[in-house]
Amino acid sequence: MLEKRKSQRIPLQINLQICDLYKQDASGIHHLDAPIELTDISEQGIGFISECILPLQYHFHACLSLDSKKEFLIALKINRCSVKDRDHYYYGCEFIALDDTVRDIIKQYISSKSTS
């Protein structure tokens, strides 16, 4: 199957928590306890699985840790959702205003994982 994404995705297995989910107009859902399991990462964004139904086009902050080196606070926008099974959903998110330093670290991480 031909890959349509802008950049290569690397599989991950990291657990993250979403705290506040908000829309650009500042409306939001606060104190949301929505555990997510990251499935992949690329230079453009992440994919994850969650038990929660999350609204498209909403944003959230997450703490990203690659290989336990450093943690980075990142902002993401939910772009797509599909049903995995009766209790789980796949989500695709794009990074929002990602710092160049963090983007370079993600590129290096992807490169190191794709060559191993």
NORVEN-V490792 format. One record per pair of residues at least 4 apart in sequence whose ideal C-beta (glycine too) atoms are under 7 Angstrom apart, sorted by sequence separation. I is the first residue (numbers start at 1). GAP is how many residues later the second one is. D is the distance in whole Angstrom. If there is no record, write none. Layout:
<<I:GAP:D> <I:GAP:D>>
This chain:
<<5:4:6> <22:4:6> <23:4:5> <50:4:6> <54:4:7> <84:4:4> <98:4:6> <99:4:7> <100:4:6> <101:4:7> <102:4:6> <103:4:6> <104:4:6> <105:4:6> <106:4:6> <107:4:6> <108:4:6> <109:4:6> <110:4:6> <111:4:6> <112:4:6> <22:5:7> <23:5:6> <41:5:5> <84:5:6> <98:5:5> <22:6:3> <40:6:7> <65:6:5> <83:6:6> <84:6:5> <21:7:6> <40:7:4> <64:7:7> <82:7:7> <20:8:6> <21:8:5> <38:8:6> <39:8:5> <63:8:5> <64:8:5> <81:8:6> <82:8:5> <39:9:6> <81:9:7> <20:10:5> <38:10:5> <39:10:6> <63:10:6> <64:10:5> <81:10:5> <21:11:5> <37:11:6> <80:11:7> <20:12:7> <36:12:4> <37:12:5> <61:12:6> <62:12:6> <80:12:4> <19:13:7> <36:13:7> <61:13:7> <78:13:6> <79:13:5> <18:14:6> <36:14:5> <61:14:6> <62:14:6> <79:14:6> <35:15:7> <78:15:5> <79:15:6> <18:16:4> <34:16:6> <59:16:6> <60:16:6> <77:16:6> <59:17:7> <76:17:4> <77:17:5> <17:18:6> <18:18:6> <34:18:4> <59:18:5> <76:18:7> <76:19:6> <77:19:5> <15:20:6> <16:20:5> <34:20:7> <57:20:7> <58:20:5> <76:20:6> <57:21:7> <74:21:6> <75:21:4> <15:22:6> <16:22:6> <56:22:6> <75:22:6> <56:23:7> <14:24:5> <54:24:6> <74:24:7> <56:25:6> <12:26:5> <12:27:6> <11:28:7> <12:28:6> <74:28:7> <11:29:5> <12:29:5> <10:30:6> <46:30:7> <72:30:5> <9:31:4> <10:31:6> <45:31:7> <9:32:7> <9:33:4> <21:33:7> <8:34:6> <23:34:7> <7:35:4> <23:35:5> <24:35:7> <49:35:6> <7:36:4> <22:36:6> <23:36:7> <51:36:6> <53:36:6> <5:37:6> <7:37:5> <21:37:5> <22:37:6> <51:37:6> <54:37:6> <59:37:6> <6:38:5> <9:38:7> <21:39:5> <49:39:5> <50:39:6> <66:39:7> <20:40:7> <49:40:7> <20:41:7> <49:41:6> <50:41:6> <18:42:5> <19:42:7> <67:42:7> <47:43:7> <48:43:5> <66:43:5> <18:44:7> <47:44:7> <47:45:5> <16:46:5> <16:47:7> <45:47:7> <46:47:5> <45:48:5> <45:49:4> <44:50:6> <45:50:5> <44:51:7> <43:60:6> <43:63:6> <43:64:6> <41:65:7> <43:67:7> <42:68:7> <10:100:5> <8:102:6> <10:103:5> <10:104:6> <8:106:6>>
